[in-house]
Amino acid sequence: MDTVDAVVIGAGHHGLVTAALLADAGWDVLVVEERDRVGGAVASRTGDGWIEDEFSACHPLAVASPVLRALELEQHGLAWSHAPRPLAHVSGPDEGGVPLLPEAEDTAAGLEQEHPGDGQAWLDMVEQYRRVREPLLAALLTRWPPVKDTARVLARLGLREAPDLARLAVLPVTQLARESFGGRGGGQLLAGNAMHADIPPMAAGSGLYGWLMTMLCQDVGFPSPVGGAGQLAEALRRRAEAAGARVETGTAVGRVVVGAGRAQGVELQEGRRVRARRAVVADTSAPALYGGLLSPEDVPEGLRRRMRRFTWDLPTLKLNLRLDAPMPWTAPAARGAGVVHAGHDVAGLIRWSAELEADAVPERPFALVGQMTTIDPSRSPAGTEALWLYTHLPRDLQDDARAVETVVAGCDEMLESLAPGWSRHQLARWVQTPADLEAADANLGHGAVGGGTQQLFQQAIWRPVTGLGGPRTHIAGLYLGSAATHPGGGVHGGCGHLAARAALQDARWWGRPRRRLLVSALHHLHDAT
């Protein structure tokens, strides 16, 4: 039996962050990953001079994240690449598109040209974001619960502005767009960015998400690692190993071993056991931990009942294209943009989202499009374009082959309306259905890429179920350090950081009484319901 201080289950980017931070603290750390490479949903494949990101591709949160910045990954081989302009929103064939340009003043000038006053409204929004950026990102990514950093955010704003930011937290993006801009362009930028999550545009929380993603885009762009998203994962692996962590790939965990109310280690599917002196951290989905890795007798009935209410985010359908030339967009704003939000204006996004929530297959999809060679010329041969787009299916139709065919055809038609003749440039395509995504990475249940819905009913203390929220579980020494916990989906390392922070705190003498109190409270909550 191997014995270490901590076992990390899964070498997704959160698991590697956890491993690096625990190893930095002097812990003996073993990371076990069932795939043959690290990264989870931060991975790439190569061949014939092309580099294609398997899952996530553009990472503004990673660049802005205080967690990943502190790891100094550039010293471990990571480099970032940017498109000439970060983003464009194109809703229909008869418009020039709405560009988000690298400089806020240039973005504002375009919005001002459409509607007087919108330029200054944009600059005011950017200025407010810049004032709260540092404590806000710290609150989201580095502490749970984020009491101290939330207080810092409010102090930066003062009594006059703080209530408005609190209101933004529950504002639908449609209302935020209506209140902020007189023209259509600013609202389209906000609403398109809100659709990076699965919060309906008329639901509470979509405004905050759209505002944050839009401001991040104006702040750091939509960059991607040079050489593919997998390079971010490899840099994290090198960083963790430099600190002393060991990483084993091709090694699957069968179960978490629990004894005397404490996580004692893991049993690998090959039969080998690894004892953990201090912690087991699961970079897995919540259903995988509570419904698979833990024995049923180790999961209270109340927790099992709540997990039956767990909701995945919308199933994702991803279409990867190899083109012999850049996409021939009719909208000038889309040419040279790293990311294009394509297919609908704000009213159209409302209809599209309503169709998904009603389990209806949309006739015209909305898609997030990544022009990866435009961002990073190393992705494909000169003159070509490695391009992907992704959209969603209704939750109950993720395995419906006819629904998949309909949405793929709808994406083709939508692109034809915005870039006539584009299909003549197609060299190859690779379609990833929700089932394909889950087969490639078990954490992407039902093809959901966010670790569970990001709607308010499954965020904060309700993520992944009522009473959890942070990384601690009802079992001492067992932590959930994945997108299933606060703050949720995105490549930012926050979930892994919070898991490492909790494990380190609980291992200190002054942390043990609090840990016992929290574990007792969680048992009481889940046993009593």
Protein Blocks (a to p, Z undefined) as FASTA:
>chain_A
ZZdfbdcehjafklmmmmmmmmmnopacddddfbfbehijaccddeehiacdfkbmbdfk
lmmpmklmmnommlnopacdddfbfbdcdfbfkbgbjaddfblklmmmmmmmmpghjlmm
mmmmmmmmmmmmmmmmmmmmmgccfklmmmmmmmmnommlmmmmmmmmmgcfklmmmmmp
mblmlmmmmmmmmmmpccdfkbghjlmmmmmmmmmmmmnopaddehijklmmmmmmmmmm
mnopacdehiacfbdcdeehiafbdcdfkopacddfkbccddbdfklmmmmmpcfklpcf
klmmmmmmpccdddddddddddfbdcddfblklgopabdcehiafklmmmmmmmmmnopa
cfbdcdddddfklmmmmlpcehiacddddddddfklmmgmklmmmmmmmmmmmmmmmmgh
klmmpmbdcdddfklmmmmpmklgghianhpafbfklgcjlbfbghilpmcdfbehiacd
bfkbcebeajehlmmmmmmmmmmmmmpmklmmmmmmmmmmmmmmmmmZZ
